[in-house]
């Protein structure tokens, strides 16, 4: 190989190496604690200073690292989604209430990073009075997520199917929820809605015969609450 060809090969190799280094540097600046990704989350929260979300070796670790050392729930279910993982946790509080929490973590080349989450509490005094409960998680501006979604507990064993209806261009779209038994007698439900889904949503619960036994219209994308059985 001539000196000229060797020089061309070396220059090409250096260009490729510098390009890879630039990409790696950008990814690190984006994913590091307090980096660009954290700045986008901070903007969604309306914070003046960026939060610092650490990178962990596992989805559970990412949740634990962000929530803090005193956050010690039971991880009851998880499901892989595009780009990451949805995890559900359950925790009993001192106030005789149970908390169902959803956490979304994202996978990157450095590990796992918490992105978003939310939860609500149901008092043991009211458990059994309702057919099901729910929480709605909306889409986030400038942040890639599998939202909007709804999730919750199933309180009445007669509910065998749950669907959420949305409307798009005067067409009603019904999306069935996934029902999961996370422990004996404890079922949760969750549904990922189309990205174009807009409020209002209508939650419907059906029994084994396919009869509608509970329903509710939601007009707030950040709503949470409960549904009772139809009389």
PyMOL commands that set and color helices and strands:
alter all, ss='L'
color gray80, all
select helices_A, chain A and resi 3-31+36-45+59-67
alter helices_A, ss='H'
color red, helices_A
select strands_A, chain A and resi 55-56+74-81+84-92+97-108+111-123+132-137+149-154+161-168+171-176+178-183+186-192+201-206+212-218+224-227
alter strands_A, ss='S'
color yellow, strands_A
deselect
rebuild
show_as cartoon
